[in-house]
Amino acid sequence: MLDQSQLHEQILYPVVRVKTSEAGGSGVLVYSEEDPKKPGSYINIAFTCEHVIDSAIQTREEWDPVLKRQRKADFFQEVSIEVFDYDDSTIVSANSTQADIIAYDKHHDLAAVRLHNNRKMDHVSQVLPKGEIEKLRLFDPVWVSGCSLLHDPFANPGTLTYLREMIEQKKYLMTNAPSIFGNSGGGLFHGNSGNLLGLTSRITSIQLGFGIDVMTWMGFSTHPERMYEFMEYQELQFVTDSSDDYYSAMARRKNRQKQALREMVMGKEATGKEEQAAE
């Protein structure tokens, strides 16, 4: 089990508060490494849930001068990230910085943002190693840490109660660590290692008369397998792979987007030719 100092450093300190113009929730710092293009500056990345920052994402059609046609494109607003500095158990400052959305996935309900600040983050969460996922067991101790109801970060203890809950064809971990609105995007941490297992993303509620009763002890977090699927598909391997780096990842993302556009155009052109031939 983690001692009190480790609980502070691994469970509490990496958690941030995330806000858009219309919503708010939590996030977890997962990366803080020196910028190879700007010595002395750091690249800081946080994970959160897509639904927390969804209002900052707009998709609309625009004219593409290269493709010579209309195409759908994403437009992002900046989001606000509050990073907290602590003196042991006491918050001594809350530093707000803007952040850019660099990747999002509605299916996995995950997103990654890059903070505008460039100072080193002393406390960054470590994602559970891929090879450790199969070792998770019911009754493993866990902590849910986030900004419940947009309060300053705090943590609740519990245990794993279900290892593979399927909701809308997506895998979740279920825990009895109390969570509520605002926890979304915060971390589910293993109580023994302090590793990040996933992000808190759903809570159980039932309709009772004209009201809704929230079962805070039945919370669901992103399954770690989905965390890795998100990182691999979005080319964010640098978060867990020290041999990779941010700029290489962004270059791969751009190349993948270009390839997808080429395939889309070629597919439409092929369909057009088939239709002409049929006529």
C-alpha positions in Angstrom: 0.0 0.0 0.0 1.1 3.6 -0.6 2.2 5.6 2.3 0.8 9.1 3.0 3.6 10.9 1.1 3.0 8.7 -2.0 -0.7 9.2 -1.8 -0.2 12.9 -2.0 2.4 12.8 -4.8 0.8 10.1 -7.0 -3.0 10.3 -6.3 -3.7 14.0 -5.5 -1.0 16.2 -7.0 -1.3 15.1 -10.7 -5.1 16.0 -10.8 -6.2 19.2 -12.4 -9.5 21.0 -13.0 -10.7 21.4 -16.5 -13.1 24.1 -17.7 -14.6 25.1 -21.0 -17.1 28.0 -21.6 -20.0 25.7 -21.0 -18.8 22.8 -18.8 -16.2 21.6 -16.3 -14.6 18.5 -14.9 -11.3 17.0 -14.0 -8.1 15.9 -15.7 -4.8 14.1 -15.0 -1.3 15.2 -15.9 0.4 12.4 -17.7 3.4 13.9 -19.4 6.0 16.6 -18.6 9.2 16.4 -20.6 11.7 19.0 -21.8 10.9 20.5 -25.2 13.7 19.3 -27.6 13.2 22.4 -29.7 13.2 24.8 -26.7 15.7 23.8 -24.0 14.5 24.9 -20.6 10.8 24.7 -21.6 8.6 21.7 -21.0 5.8 20.0 -22.9 2.9 19.3 -20.5 0.1 17.0 -21.4 -3.1 16.1 -19.5 -5.8 13.5 -20.2 -9.5 14.2 -19.6 -12.8 12.8 -20.9 -14.0 13.9 -24.3 -17.4 14.8 -22.9 -15.8 17.3 -20.5 -14.3 19.4 -23.4 -16.9 18.5 -26.0 -18.3 22.1 -26.1 -14.9 23.3 -27.2 -15.0 21.1 -30.3 -16.8 22.2 -33.4 -17.0 20.3 -36.7 -18.0 22.1 -39.8 -17.5 22.1 -43.6 -14.9 24.3 -45.2 -13.4 24.6 -48.6 -10.1 22.7 -49.0 -7.9 24.4 -51.7 -5.8 21.3 -52.2 -8.7 18.9 -52.6 -10.8 21.5 -54.4 -13.9 20.6 -52.5 -15.7 21.0 -49.3 -14.6 18.8 -46.4 -15.4 18.5 -42.7 -12.8 19.9 -40.4 -12.5 20.3 -36.6 -12.2 23.6 -35.0 -11.1 23.8 -31.3 -11.5 26.4 -28.7 -8.9 26.6 -25.9 -9.8 25.0 -22.6 -8.8 26.2 -19.2 -6.7 24.0 -16.9 -6.1 24.8 -13.2 -2.9 23.3 -11.8 -2.6 23.2 -8.1 0.5 23.7 -6.0 0.6 22.2 -2.5 2.4 22.5 0.7 1.9 18.9 1.9 -2.0 18.7 2.3 -2.7 22.4 1.8 -3.3 24.0 -1.6 -1.1 27.2 -1.7 -2.0 28.3 -5.2 -4.2 27.4 -8.2 -2.6 28.4 -11.4 -4.9 28.6 -14.4 -3.4 28.1 -17.9 -5.0 27.7 -21.3 -4.6 24.4 -23.2 -4.9 23.2 -26.8 -6.9 20.1 -27.6 -4.4 17.8 -29.5 -6.5 14.6 -29.7 -10.0 13.4 -28.9 -12.1 10.3 -29.3 -15.8 10.3 -28.8 -16.0 6.5 -28.8 -13.5 6.1 -26.0 -14.6 9.3 -24.3 -11.0 10.4 -24.0 -9.0 13.5 -24.9 -5.5 14.9 -24.6 -4.7 18.6 -24.1 -1.4 20.4 -24.2 -1.0 23.1 -21.6 0.3 26.5 -22.5 2.5 26.7 -19.5 6.1 25.5 -20.0 7.4 24.9 -16.5 8.1 21.4 -15.4 5.3 19.6 -13.7 6.8 17.9 -10.7 4.0 15.4 -10.3 2.9 13.4 -13.3 0.8 10.2 -13.2 2.2 7.0 -14.6 -0.2 4.9 -16.7 -0.5 1.3 -15.7 2.0 -0.7 -17.8 0.2 -2.7 -20.5 1.6 -6.0 -19.2 0.1 -5.3 -15.8 -3.5 -5.0 -17.0 -4.2 -8.8 -16.8 -3.0 -8.8 -13.2 -5.9 -6.6 -12.0 -8.2 -8.4 -9.6 -11.5 -7.8 -7.8 -10.9 -6.2 -4.3 -7.7 -4.5 -5.5 -7.6 -1.2 -3.6 -8.2 2.0 -5.7 -8.5 5.7 -5.4 -10.8 8.0 -7.4 -9.3 11.5 -7.5 -10.9 14.4 -9.1 -12.8 17.7 -8.8 -16.2 16.5 -7.6 -18.8 19.2 -8.3 -15.8 21.3 -9.4 -14.4 21.4 -5.9 -10.7 21.5 -5.5 -9.2 18.0 -6.0 -9.8 15.4 -3.4 -9.6 11.6 -3.4 -12.0 8.8 -2.3 -10.8 5.2 -1.6 -12.5 2.0 -2.7 -12.0 -1.3 -4.4 -12.4 -2.8 -7.9 -15.8 -4.4 -8.0 -16.0 -5.4 -11.7 -13.2 -5.8 -14.2 -14.9 -5.7 -17.5 -18.3 -3.9 -17.5 -19.7 -3.5 -21.0 -21.7 -0.3 -21.6 -22.6 0.6 -25.2 -20.0 -1.8 -26.5 -17.2 -0.2 -24.5 -15.2 -1.7 -21.6 -15.1 -0.1 -18.2 -13.8 -0.8 -14.7 -16.3 -0.5 -12.0 -15.4 0.6 -8.5 -17.2 1.5 -5.2 -15.0 4.5 -4.6 -17.5 7.3 -4.4 -17.6 9.6 -7.4 -20.1 12.3 -8.6 -20.5 14.9 -11.3 -17.3 16.8 -11.9 -15.1 13.7 -11.3 -15.3 13.0 -15.0 -11.8 13.1 -16.4 -10.2 12.5 -13.0 -8.1 9.5 -12.3 -8.7 6.0 -11.1 -5.5 5.0 -9.4 -4.3 1.6 -8.1 -3.9 1.7 -4.4 -0.8 -0.4 -4.3 1.3 1.1 -7.2 -0.3 4.5 -7.7 -0.5 3.8 -11.4 -3.3 5.4 -13.4 -5.8 2.7 -14.4 -8.2 4.9 -16.3 -10.3 8.1 -16.2 -13.6 8.4 -14.2 -16.3 8.7 -16.9 -19.7 7.4 -15.8 -21.8 7.2 -12.7 -24.9 5.1 -12.1 -28.2 6.9 -11.7 -31.9 5.8 -11.6 -35.1 7.7 -12.0 -37.1 7.9 -8.8 -40.3 9.7 -9.3 -39.5 13.2 -10.7 -35.9 13.1 -9.5 -32.7 11.2 -10.2 -30.9 9.2 -7.6 -27.1 8.9 -8.1 -25.4 5.7 -6.9 -22.0 7.2 -6.1 -20.7 3.7 -5.1 -21.2 2.4 -8.7 -18.7 4.4 -10.7 -17.2 3.5 -14.0 -13.8 4.4 -15.4 -12.2 3.9 -18.7 -10.7 0.4 -19.0 -6.9 0.6 -19.3 -7.1 -1.4 -22.6 -9.1 1.5 -24.0 -6.5 4.0 -22.7 -3.8 2.2 -24.8 -6.1 1.9 -27.8 -6.7 5.7 -27.6 -2.9 6.4 -27.4 -2.0 4.0 -30.2 -4.7 5.2 -32.6 -4.1 8.9 -31.8 -0.3 8.5 -32.1 0.3 9.5 -28.5 2.7 6.6 -27.6 5.2 9.2 -26.3 3.1 9.4 -23.1 4.2 5.9 -22.1 7.2 5.2 -24.5 10.3 7.1 -23.6 11.8 6.3 -27.1 9.1 8.3 -28.7 8.6 12.1 -28.6 5.9 14.7 -29.0 7.0 16.1 -32.3 7.4 12.7 -33.9 3.9 11.9 -32.7 2.4 15.1 -34.1 4.1 14.4 -37.5 2.6 10.9 -37.6 -0.8 12.3 -36.8 -0.5 14.8 -39.6 0.6 12.1 -42.1 -2.3 9.8 -41.0 -4.8 12.6 -41.5 -3.4 13.3 -45.0 -3.5 9.6 -45.9 -7.1 9.5 -44.7 -8.0 12.5 -46.9 -6.3 10.9 -49.9 -8.2 7.7 -49.4 -11.5 9.6 -49.0 -10.9 11.5 -52.2 -9.9 8.4 -54.2 -12.9 6.5 -52.8 -15.3 9.2 -54.0 -13.6 9.4 -57.4 -13.8 5.6 -57.8 -17.5 5.7 -56.8 -18.1 8.5 -59.3 -16.5 6.5 -62.1 -18.6 3.4 -61.2 -21.7 5.5 -61.4 -20.8 6.9 -64.8 -20.0 3.4 -66.1 -23.4 2.1 -64.9 -25.1 4.9 -66.8 
